[in-house]
Amino acid sequence: MEAERQTILHKEIDLIQECIKRMANNSFLIKGWTVSLIAVVLALAKDKIDLMYICLILLIPVIGFWYLDTFFLRTEKMYRKMYEWVIKNRLQSDERMYELDPRKYENEVESTKNVMFSSTLKVFFGIPTLVLLFIILYNLFQIFFFPHCSRY
């Protein structure tokens, strides 16, 4: 019976570890897509489209990717809490056996807002977002307050 419980524990933690790996990989891919998107759009459209419009176009996916990365990181943290719970309780209980829904641990991890504005995500997504917003606002200021001046 004890050997069977150990086998169940190992299988269950393997499943949870795979979920954690998948969330971490998704987060990594989102960051790669963000960098690639910004680089490609700026490289291909620099002379053909007004910079303000490029920034407006880039702002939407950057904010979307920021939210997606937040979702994956928060879900990874919930799976880590699940992992800790299974390690601590599995040998004594069959409760939640092979249950891979991380939402039961939502209250044990940081809120979406706190994860979104964590130090690493603020740097990676916040700085490009602020730069894009600055360029957009600067161009709008030029258009509305100095319409007779050339922007280039």
Contacts in CASP RR format, 6 or more apart in sequence:
PFRMAT RR
TARGET T0000
AUTHOR 0000-0000-0000
METHOD contacts of the structure
MODEL  1
MEAERQTILHKEIDLIQECIKRMANNSFLIKGWTVSLIAVVLALAKDKID
LMYICLILLIPVIGFWYLDTFFLRTEKMYRKMYEWVIKNRLQSDERMYEL
DPRKYENEVESTKNVMFSSTLKVFFGIPTLVLLFIILYNLFQIFFFPHCS
RY
5 90 0 8 1.000
5 91 0 8 1.000
6 91 0 8 1.000
8 90 0 8 1.000
8 97 0 8 1.000
9 86 0 8 1.000
9 87 0 8 1.000
9 90 0 8 1.000
9 91 0 8 1.000
11 98 0 8 1.000
12 86 0 8 1.000
12 90 0 8 1.000
12 97 0 8 1.000
12 98 0 8 1.000
13 83 0 8 1.000
13 86 0 8 1.000
13 87 0 8 1.000
15 98 0 8 1.000
15 100 0 8 1.000
16 79 0 8 1.000
16 82 0 8 1.000
16 83 0 8 1.000
16 86 0 8 1.000
16 100 0 8 1.000
17 83 0 8 1.000
19 79 0 8 1.000
19 100 0 8 1.000
19 102 0 8 1.000
20 76 0 8 1.000
20 79 0 8 1.000
20 80 0 8 1.000
20 83 0 8 1.000
23 72 0 8 1.000
23 73 0 8 1.000
23 75 0 8 1.000
23 76 0 8 1.000
23 79 0 8 1.000
24 72 0 8 1.000
24 76 0 8 1.000
26 68 0 8 1.000
26 72 0 8 1.000
27 69 0 8 1.000
27 72 0 8 1.000
27 73 0 8 1.000
27 76 0 8 1.000
30 65 0 8 1.000
30 68 0 8 1.000
30 69 0 8 1.000
30 72 0 8 1.000
31 65 0 8 1.000
31 69 0 8 1.000
31 124 0 8 1.000
33 65 0 8 1.000
34 61 0 8 1.000
34 62 0 8 1.000
34 65 0 8 1.000
34 124 0 8 1.000
34 125 0 8 1.000
34 128 0 8 1.000
37 58 0 8 1.000
37 61 0 8 1.000
37 62 0 8 1.000
37 65 0 8 1.000
38 58 0 8 1.000
38 62 0 8 1.000
38 128 0 8 1.000
41 54 0 8 1.000
41 57 0 8 1.000
41 58 0 8 1.000
42 54 0 8 1.000
42 58 0 8 1.000
45 54 0 8 1.000
46 54 0 8 1.000
50 139 0 8 1.000
51 135 0 8 1.000
51 139 0 8 1.000
52 135 0 8 1.000
52 136 0 8 1.000
52 139 0 8 1.000
52 140 0 8 1.000
55 132 0 8 1.000
55 133 0 8 1.000
55 135 0 8 1.000
55 136 0 8 1.000
55 139 0 8 1.000
56 136 0 8 1.000
58 128 0 8 1.000
58 132 0 8 1.000
59 129 0 8 1.000
59 132 0 8 1.000
59 133 0 8 1.000
59 136 0 8 1.000
62 125 0 8 1.000
62 128 0 8 1.000
62 129 0 8 1.000
62 132 0 8 1.000
63 125 0 8 1.000
63 129 0 8 1.000
65 125 0 8 1.000
66 116 0 8 1.000
66 121 0 8 1.000
66 125 0 8 1.000
66 126 0 8 1.000
66 129 0 8 1.000
67 116 0 8 1.000
69 121 0 8 1.000
69 124 0 8 1.000
69 125 0 8 1.000
70 112 0 8 1.000
70 115 0 8 1.000
70 116 0 8 1.000
70 121 0 8 1.000
71 112 0 8 1.000
73 115 0 8 1.000
73 118 0 8 1.000
73 121 0 8 1.000
74 109 0 8 1.000
74 110 0 8 1.000
74 112 0 8 1.000
74 115 0 8 1.000
75 102 0 8 1.000
77 109 0 8 1.000
77 110 0 8 1.000
77 115 0 8 1.000
78 102 0 8 1.000
78 103 0 8 1.000
78 105 0 8 1.000
78 106 0 8 1.000
78 108 0 8 1.000
78 109 0 8 1.000
79 102 0 8 1.000
79 105 0 8 1.000
81 102 0 8 1.000
81 105 0 8 1.000
81 108 0 8 1.000
81 109 0 8 1.000
82 100 0 8 1.000
82 102 0 8 1.000
82 104 0 8 1.000
82 105 0 8 1.000
85 96 0 8 1.000
85 105 0 8 1.000
86 96 0 8 1.000
89 95 0 8 1.000
90 97 0 8 1.000
96 104 0 8 1.000
109 115 0 8 1.000
110 118 0 8 1.000
115 121 0 8 1.000
139 151 0 8 1.000
142 149 0 8 1.000
142 151 0 8 1.000
143 151 0 8 1.000
END
